[in-house]
């Protein structure tokens, strides 16, 4: 069974502090993945290596003035540095992996990812080398450039490789009816469907330019279906990702039924 995993930027970095890498957490998660002995593909978020400057310079809105160009280049540099750190953790855990920067091989068209040439990614995977994609600044045919989120890449890889299970690793136990960091009475939603979407409060408390909780729910629902589980799990709890990967029941949220 092949499992597609997204290591969220909120887990691998401190999203409030520019270029703050959570090395110990990433090392542990890479070891949990390796010890599960499952066939996996990994995408990771940009976290504070991407969102801080991207929000400051409104890179998600496209090219508005040329003062943004240096910032776009800087973010591309920073997220490649982050990806190198994540791949280093995977290699140390014994997982052959290589960073594949989306901004160097794909384009966007009005915010829609255009990935026409997938031969290299498929070839790497067939050789047993994991292609690791990540949130990146990508040129856009209409806007000049834009942000390609890790969630967009998850959907793309989900269509390309048809994983049997999809796992989003975040810094919360699952999806709540409202932001648990702001509301102590927030209730965990164990199972989310399309009908749940309208009931959940959308709040972005950090520098996230890729949509927040509602966009996460939508992406999870699009990737879910009758035969595919899509699970959100807390990567800050030691052992929880490993337990999920080997089939044990853990505290989490599962998306089901697709997006109506």
C-alpha positions, -999 to +999 in steps of 0.1 A: +000+000+000+014+034-010+008+063+014+011+100+004+023+121+033+024+159+038+047+172+065+030+205+073+050+237+076+035+241+111+053+210+123+087+212+105+091+250+112+079+276+136+056+295+112+058+326+134+096+330+132+114+335+099+136+304+088+131+285+121+136+248+114+124+222+139+153+198+134+145+174+162+109+170+152+118+164+115+144+138+125+119+120+146+092+121+119+116+108+093+125+079+116+089+071+123+082+069+086+113+047+080+104+024+109+068+019+097+083+001+066+056+015+044+059+027+008+055+065+010+058+097-010+064+130+009+054+166+003+063+193+028+050+228+035+071+259+033+064+271+068+084+301+080+108+296+052+081+307+027+050+322+043+066+351+063+082+368+033+054+357+009+028+374+030+049+405+036+053+410-002+019+396-012+035+371-035+003+351-036-013+380-055+011+377-084+034+404-099+021+438-089+053+457-089+089+448-095+098+454-059+084+419-053+109+402-076+138+401-052+114+387-025+102+360-049+138+349-055+146+350-018+116+328-010+126+303-037+161+301-022+147+297+013+123+269+006+150+250-013+172+253+018+143+240+039+138+211+015+174+202+017+171+200+055+141+177+052+157+155+026+188+153+049+166+139+076+151+113+053+185+102+041+198+099+077+167+077+084+177+055+055+151+067+030+166+075-005+151+109-013+158+139-035+143+174-035+123+183-066+116+221-066+081+227-082+092+262-093+120+247-115+098+221-133+062+233-133+042+265-140+009+278-129-020+294-149-041+318-129-032+299-097-039+265-112-009+241-112+002+230-147+024+199-144+027+186-180+060+168-178+060+142-150+085+117-165+114+126-141+092+123-110+078+090-121+112+077-131+127+086-097+099+068-079+102+037-100+139+036-091+131+037-054+142+073-050+116+094-033+109+127-051+102+153-024+081+182-035+073+213-014+054+246-013+072+270-037+070+303-057+061+292-092+059+313-124+023+319-135+012+324-171-013+351-161+000+366-128+037+365-134+042+342-103+022+328-075+024+304-046+021+267-053+010+252-019+019+218-005-018+210-006-020+216-043+010+193-048-006+167-027-036+167-050-013+165-080+006+136-067-026+119-055-038+119-091-004+108-105+004+079-081-031+069-069-021+063-032-044+041-011-041+065+019-033+102+023-019+117+056-016+153+065+008+159+094+000+191+113+005+206+147-030+199+160-048+167+168-072+171+139-097+195+125-118+214+150-151+233+148-130+264+155-094+274+161-083+254+192-054+278+198-078+307+202-108+288+217-103+263+246-138+250+240-131+239+204-144+204+197-124+179+176-142+166+145-133+129+141-149+126+107-153+155+083-176+155+053-186+181+028-216+190+050-192+198+078-173+225+058-199+253+063-199+248+101-162+252+107-148+286+116-120+298+093-093+316+111-056+321+102-036+331+132-001+330+116+015+340+084-003+315+062-009+326+026-023+293+013-058+293+028-060+281+064-083+254+078-111+256+052-087+252+023-072+222+042-106+206+046-114+212+009-081+196-002-086+166+021-122+161+009-111+163-028-085+136-021-109+114-001-133+089-016-150+056-011-118+037-013-092+062+000-087+075+036-075+111+040-063+116+076-051+147+095-028+138+125-006+156+150+031+152+142+042+169+174+030+139+195+059+113+194+049+080+179+015+091+166+025+092+129+042+058+132+011+043+148-012+057+121+011+043+093+011+008+107-027+008+110-033+015+147-061+038+158-050+072+168-065+106+177-070+123+143-096+135+118-106+115+087-121+131+056-147+110+038-170+112+009-154+137-014-162+173-019-198+179-031 
